Amino acid sequence: MISWWGALIGLALAIFLILRKLDPVYSLLLGAIVGAVIGGAGLEGTINILVKGEQSVMGTVLRVLAAGMLAGVMMDSGAAETLARTIVNKFGDRLAIFALALATMVITAVGVFIPVAVLIVAPIALEVGRNMHISKLSLLVALSGGGKAGNIISPNANTIAAAKGFGLELSQVMIADFIPAVIALIVTVVVARMIRKKGRAVLEQDLEDSTTIKQSDLPTFKQAIVAPVIAIVLLLLGPIGTICHLPLLAKVNLDATYVLPFAAIIGALAMGKGEKIKSYAQTGVSRMTGVVMILIGAGAIGATITASTFPELLIDLIKASHVPGVLLAPLSGILMAGATASTSTGVILATGSFAKSILGFGVAPLAAAAMVHTGAIVIDQLPQGNYFHVTANAMHMDIKERSQGIFYEFLVGGSAMLTATILYGFLHLL
């Protein structure tokens, strides 16, 4: 066993190095090595711990790479942009803020990464904002809040990590997070409408068309929806069978590893772009490479903490302080995602480091996954992360303008986290 203080020093070192802009993968690996060595594992024991940690994340790695295939098809084919424009056009100007938030939520929910979803919808949002006199701050909150809502019900890397971190199926976490996602969407619309006149207005020079696909090359809505519908239906076959009391269907357990690539290929063929499947796959792999590398680092630091006395100590401290143990789940998600300014990295670190402690309080795995996952979207938009800067550029904001949105995004993420904590934490105790 590694000493608790060794593991804690390793985790603190990893977070410190990430904040100092060292590559997150090396930060996590260095933290794991230092924590294990000074914690008493020895050089040979440290290697054994690291190898065990990497083995534990391989299942998640497979599913993350599979998700990249779907994301590549949705992004590069123009399917995601078609979905966004269709939603905005259907709801019209009167419900513009709701339409923009919903569009970003849907695009993220079908497997597009949240920064990319914001980039896709941003040109549409700026155009709507100019016509309806909605401030850029309000538009940012609508897009970011909608993206957060979609992110916790998507087959993206963060949801996969939350599921596998607690030994669950991806579809289980997606369903559990649906109500928190709806609450987040409602709060997004309310908050964005309240500040629609706050901040700088959209100017003519902000309306640069960042779309790389010509309008004439975009697929139709019916073509664009094929891939996400197939993916969602196949992933939910088992849960649907259970809910509808259909024993044969309930036994169907289709894994994301083959469901997501299959849906992506069928979707590409439905759009008449089968010849581009290779390039879509390359895009997906390139987008997921960073996430896979972080998984490797997180597996190492997670194994170091799990092999230490820290989980037991943490349980004892929480019990002695009479603080509800269920709060460790959302707090771990908030703290880890806030430190790394990344939802995926935050979930990976929280599950790898604290899953044993959270479950030690008698929290059900599904409840734990939902609370950690929603906690990770509360303050993942901080300036030390890429999301902050990507969204600032998408909305043509400077650092000061972009920083004004952090509090409002916190309200959105916090509403989802509170909903999940009440539903799966406190009500579970009654």
N, C-alpha and C positions, 0 to 999 in steps of 0.2 A: 504493500500500500504506500502511496505517496502522501506526504504530509499535506494537510489542508493549506498551510501557508505557502508551500511550494507551488501548488496548483493555482492559488489565488495570485501569486506574484507573476506566474506565467501568463494568466489571463490578462492581468493589468498591463503587463509589458506588451502583449499583442495589441491591445486596444490603443495604448500610447503610441506605438509605432504606426498604426493605421492613421491616427490623428496627425502624426508627423509626416504623412504622405508617403511612407514606405509602402511598397506593393503589399496589398492585403494578404496574399498567399504567403509571402516570406515572413510577414509580421506574425501570422498565425503559427507557422512552423517554428519560428524562433521562440515564440512564447511557449509553445508546447515542449520544445527541447529544454529550454531553461527551467521551466516549471518542473519537468520530470527529473532532471538531473539534480537540482538543488533540493527537490522534495524527497530525494533518497532512492530513486529508482536505479541509479547507476547507469553507465553507458550502454551496456547490453540490454538492461531492462527498459531503458528509454526507447531503443529501437523496436523492441517487441511491442511496446505500447503504441508507438506510431504506426507500425504495420497493422496492428489490430484496429486502430482508428480508421485507417484507409479502407480496410476490408468492410467496415461497417457502413461506409457511404457509397459503396459501389452500386447498390440497387438504386439509390437516388440519382447517381450519375447517369445510369442507363435511361431513366425516365426523363431527366432533364434534357438529354440529347434528343430523345424522341420528341419532346415538346418543341425543340428547335425546328424540326421539320415543318410542323404546323405553322409556327410563327413566320418562318421564311416564306411559305406560300401566301399567307395572309398579307404580309407586308409588301413583298416584291411584285405580286400580281395586281395590286391595286384593290384587292377585295376589301381590305380594312377601310380604305378611303370611300369606297362605294357604300359600305354600311353607314359610315358617318354622314355622308351627304344625304343619303336617303332618309335617315332619322331626322336630321335637321330640317330638310325640306317638308317632311310630312307634318311636323308640329308647327311649322311656320314661325313668324316673328313674335307673336304674342306669347308663346311659350319657349322663347329662344334659349333662356338659361337652362331650363329643364332639358331641352333637346340636346344642348351641347354636353351637359353632364351625362345624360343617358347615352349619347353616342360614344363618349370616351369610356364609359362603364362597359358598354357592350363590346367595344373593340378590345379592351383589356381582358374582359371575361372570356373571349373566344381564343385567347392565347397570345395576343400581342403584348410585348413588354410595355409597362406603363410609360416610360419616357418616349418610346416610339409612338404610342397611342396619342400622347399629347402633341407630338410633332405632326402627326397626321391631321388632327382636328384643329390645331392652332390657326392655320390660314383661313379655315372656314369660320372659326370663332372671331377672328379679327375683322373679317368682312361683316359678320353679323353685328359685332360691337360698334362698328362705324355707323351702320345703318340705323341701329336702335339706340345709339348713344349710351352704350354700356362701357364702363371703365375697364381698362386692361386688368386691374386687380380683381374685379369681379369675374372676368372671363377666366383668369388663371385659377381662381378658386373653383369655378365650375368644372374646368377640365381636370384639375388635380384631384378634386374631391370625387368626381365621377370615376377617375382612374383608380383611386384607392378602393372605392366600392367594388369595382370590377376585379381588382387584383386579388381580393380574398375569396373569390369564387371562380377563379380561372385555373386552367391546367398549367400555370406558370411555375417557374422554379421554386418560388416561395411556398406555394401551396403543396407542391410535391415534397418539399423539405419538411413542412409541418406534418404531412401525412406519414411519411416514412420515419420521422423522428419519434413518432409514438406508435409505430407498427400498424398503421391504418391504411385503408384504400383511399386513393385520391378522391373518388366520388363522395366518400363519407365527409371529408373536410369541406368540400365544395357545398354540399347540402347544409351542413351545420352552420356555415358562414353566410347562408343566404339572407336570413332575417337581419343580422348585423349589417350586411351590405345594403339592404333596402333602407334601413334607418340612416346609414351614411349618405345615401343618395338624397333622401329627404332633407337631411341637415345641410347638405351641400347646396341644394336649391334655395333653401331658406336663407342661409348665410350669404350666398352670392347675390341674391336679390336685395338683401339689406344694404350691401355695399356697392350697388350697381353704379352709384354716382361718386364713389370714393376713389381717389387716385386719378392718374392721368388718363385722358381720353385716347381713343385709337386715332392715329393720324394717318394721312395718306401714304406717307413713307413706310408705315408699318405693314402695308398691304402687299408686300412682296410675295409672289407666288413661290412657295418652297416645294411645290409638288413636282416630283421627278417623272411622273407618268402622265401622258397626255390624256385629256378627258375622253377622247375618242377610243383610247386603248383600255379604258376601265371596263371591268366586267359588269354585267347587269346585277341587280340585287339578288335575283333568283340564283344566279351562278355563284355570287360571292358568299351566299349563306350556306352552300352545300357542305363545305368542309367543317365549319363549326357545328352545324346541326348533327352531322354524322358522329363527330367526336363526342358531343355531349350525350346524345342518345345511347351510344354504345357504352360509355362510361357509367351511365345511370341505369342500365338494364337490370342489374342485380337489385339495387335499391328500389326501383319501380316494382319489381316482382315481389319484394318483401312487403311494400306498402299495400299493394293490390292483392296480396294473399295468393300469388301465383307461384307455387312451389318450384316448377320447372324453370321459370324465368329467374326466380330468386337465387337459384344455384349458379346462374351465369355470372362469372367474375372475370371480365375482360380488363386486362392491365393496360395502363397508359403507354407502356413500352411499345406495344404494337398497335393500339387503337389510334394514337395521335399521328404516326406516320401514314397509316392506312387512310385515315380521314383526309390528310393533306394530299395524298396522291389522287384520291377520288375527286377532291375539290379542284385540283389543278386540271384534271381531265375534263371536269364539268365546265370549266372556264375556257376550254379549248387551248390550254397552254401546257400540254403534256410534254412538249419538247423542252420546256424550261424547268422541269422538275430537278434536274441536276444542279442548276444555278440556285434554285430555291433552297435545296439541301445545303449547298455551300454557305448561303447566307445564314441559315439556321445554325449550322455548326459554328460559324464565326461568332454569332451572337451569344452562343452558349458556352464558348470556350472559357470566358472569364468566370462564369458561374461554376463551371466544373472545377476550375483551378481553386476557387475559394472553397468548394466542397472538400477538396483534398486537405487544405489548411485547416478547415473547421473540424474535419474528422480527427486530425491530430490533436488539436487543443481540447476537443470534446472527450477524447479517450484519456487524455492526461487528467482532466477533472474527474471523470467517472472512476478512474483508478485510484483516486485520492480519498482522503477522509472528509473532503469538503462537503459532499452531498449530505452525509450523516450529520455533520456539524451544523449545516444550514437548517436542517429539519429540527434539530434540538433548539437552536436559537429562536426559530419562529414559534415553536411550541412554548418556549419559556416566556416569550413576549406576548403571548395570547393573541397574536395577529392571525387572522384566518389564513390557513396555508394555501388556499386557492389563489390568493393574491400573488403568489410567487409566479404563477403562469403569465398573467398579463404584464407584470412588472419586468420579468426577464425579457419578454418581447420588446417592451418599450425601451429598456436600458440598452440592450444589445443593438437594436436597430438604430437608436439614437446615437450610440457611440460610433457606429460604422456608417451612418446615414444611408442605409440600404435595407430594404425590406427582406430580400433574400438572405443576405449575409446575417442580418439580425435573427431571422428565424433559424438559420443553420446553427449559429452560435448558441442561441437560447435552448434549442432542443438538444444539441450535443452536450451542453454544459449542465443543464438543469432538469432534463427530463426525468432522471432518476429521483431527484429531490421532489419534483412536483407530484409524481406518481406515488411517492412515499407518503404523501398526505391523504392518500385515498381518492385522489382526483381521477376520474375516468379518463382513459386515453383520448377519447374524442373531445371531451370537455377541455382537457389540457391543450390539445392541438388548436381548438377554436380560440381559446383565450390568448395563447402565445401568438398565434397568427394575426389576430386583430390588434394585439398590443404592438406588433411590429410596424403598423402603419400610422402610429400616432405622431412620431417625430422623426420619420425617416427622410424628411425633406430638408435637413439641415445643410448649411453651406459646405461642409467638408466632403459631401458626396456629389456624384455626377448628376443626380436627378435635379438638384437645385439649379445647376448651371445650364443643363439641357433645356429645362423649362423656361429659364430666364431668356435664353437665346430664342426659343420658339415664340415667345410673346414680346420680343424686342424690349426687354426690361433691363435696367442696370441693376447692380447688386442691391442698392438701397430699395428700389421698387420691389424687387423679387423678395427681399427679406420681409416686407410688409405682409406677405401672404402666409408666412410660417404659422402665425397664431390662428388664422382662420382654417388652415389645413389641419392644425392640431385639434380644433373643435370637431372637424369631420372624422378624423381618425379616432379621436376620443369617444365619439358617439358610438362607433362600431365596437370599440373595446368594452365600453360600459355595458352595451347591450349583451355582448357575449358573456361577460363576467356575471351579469345578473341571471341570464338564462341558464348558463352551464356551470356557474360557480355557486352563487348564493342560493338560487332556487333548488339546486341539487342537494344542498345541505338541509333543506326543510323536510 
